[in-house]
């Protein structure tokens, strides 16, 4: 049951990342993209509570940028795993750690 909840939360974060990415991609001004994240952060925090700070939403956007196809996201990993993986810029290195985490059942640390 907890795994299903974590996967659902990760999917929600992916969609938040997708929305902010698409909205800012359609913007011609970089400052508009920042405002989108700040406004969305405020609205989501008011509606759902903590967990939607501007920093968190930027992580969600980066998550979407690295994993643009939801069906390709490995659901064996938790959101905490992905927060660590998106810090790795090199795709080959990120892929290696992702595969090892799944194969060896690594915790996020």
VEXLOLO-821576 format. One line per 3 residues: number of its first residue (from 1); for each residue x, y, z of C-alpha. Coordinates in Angstrom, 3 decimals. Layout:
REM residues N
NUM) X:Y:Z ~ ...
REM end
This chain:
REM residues 109
1) 0.000:0.000:0.000 ~ 2.769:2.470:0.894 ~ 4.536:1.754:-2.385
4) 1.368:2.637:-4.284 ~ 1.043:5.904:-2.343 ~ 4.678:6.804:-3.046
7) 4.274:6.032:-6.758 ~ 1.136:8.167:-6.880 ~ 2.909:11.056:-5.149
10) 5.836:10.741:-7.559 ~ 3.384:10.856:-10.473 ~ 1.751:13.999:-9.052
13) 5.189:15.620:-8.741 ~ 5.948:14.594:-12.336 ~ 2.749:16.292:-13.534
16) 3.527:19.455:-11.570 ~ 6.947:19.453:-13.245 ~ 5.355:18.941:-16.648
19) 2.912:21.809:-16.160 ~ 5.590:24.264:-15.020 ~ 7.881:23.172:-17.839
22) 5.210:23.619:-20.499 ~ 4.016:26.959:-19.131 ~ 7.508:28.396:-18.961
25) 8.448:26.986:-22.382 ~ 5.534:28.921:-23.847 ~ 6.787:32.084:-22.153
28) 9.175:34.429:-23.912 ~ 10.483:35.909:-20.663 ~ 12.530:34.025:-18.074
31) 11.045:36.118:-15.267 ~ 7.583:34.864:-16.232 ~ 8.709:31.284:-15.613
34) 9.921:32.220:-12.134 ~ 6.596:33.912:-11.398 ~ 4.717:30.811:-12.538
37) 6.618:28.686:-10.047 ~ 6.143:31.183:-7.208 ~ 2.393:31.550:-7.851
40) 1.911:27.797:-8.249 ~ 3.871:27.215:-5.039 ~ 1.642:29.598:-3.132
43) -1.577:28.096:-4.496 ~ -0.546:24.475:-3.967 ~ 0.732:25.191:-0.449
46) -2.541:26.901:0.463 ~ -4.549:24.041:-1.031 ~ -2.505:20.994:0.058
49) -0.073:22.155:2.748 ~ 3.693:21.872:2.824 ~ 5.767:20.146:0.176
52) 5.186:22.635:-2.627 ~ 7.806:25.300:-1.974 ~ 9.352:27.045:-4.969
55) 12.478:24.932:-4.484 ~ 10.404:21.727:-4.461 ~ 8.554:22.741:-7.613
58) 11.871:23.452:-9.346 ~ 12.920:19.894:-8.419 ~ 9.667:18.589:-9.875
61) 10.352:20.482:-13.081 ~ 13.886:19.089:-13.287 ~ 12.456:15.610:-12.650
64) 10.147:16.086:-15.637 ~ 13.032:17.373:-17.771 ~ 15.061:14.226:-17.014
67) 12.060:11.869:-17.268 ~ 9.725:13.426:-19.873 ~ 7.733:10.221:-20.434
70) 5.825:9.045:-17.361 ~ 5.557:5.449:-18.561 ~ 9.382:5.311:-18.673
73) 9.763:6.397:-15.030 ~ 10.931:3.425:-12.940 ~ 8.237:3.096:-10.292
76) 10.478:0.870:-8.176 ~ 12.173:4.058:-6.983 ~ 10.781:6.567:-4.527
79) 10.530:10.331:-4.880 ~ 13.517:10.578:-2.544 ~ 15.558:8.453:-4.966
82) 14.616:10.775:-7.807 ~ 15.579:13.846:-5.807 ~ 19.056:12.354:-5.542
85) 19.170:11.198:-9.169 ~ 18.241:14.595:-10.632 ~ 21.345:16.055:-9.010
88) 23.428:13.985:-11.426 ~ 23.846:15.852:-14.700 ~ 25.488:13.121:-16.772
91) 22.809:10.814:-18.162 ~ 25.091:7.764:-18.243 ~ 25.985:8.196:-14.587
94) 22.351:8.804:-13.589 ~ 21.253:5.717:-15.550 ~ 23.908:3.612:-13.817
97) 22.818:4.638:-10.317 ~ 19.155:4.256:-11.244 ~ 19.688:0.691:-12.501
100) 21.874:-0.266:-9.531 ~ 19.351:1.163:-7.063 ~ 16.623:-0.976:-8.617
103) 18.723:-4.139:-9.022 ~ 20.281:-3.966:-5.547 ~ 17.228:-2.527:-3.807
106) 19.235:0.468:-2.566 ~ 17.780:2.974:-0.190 ~ 18.023:6.551:-1.349
109) 21.197:7.209:0.645
REM end
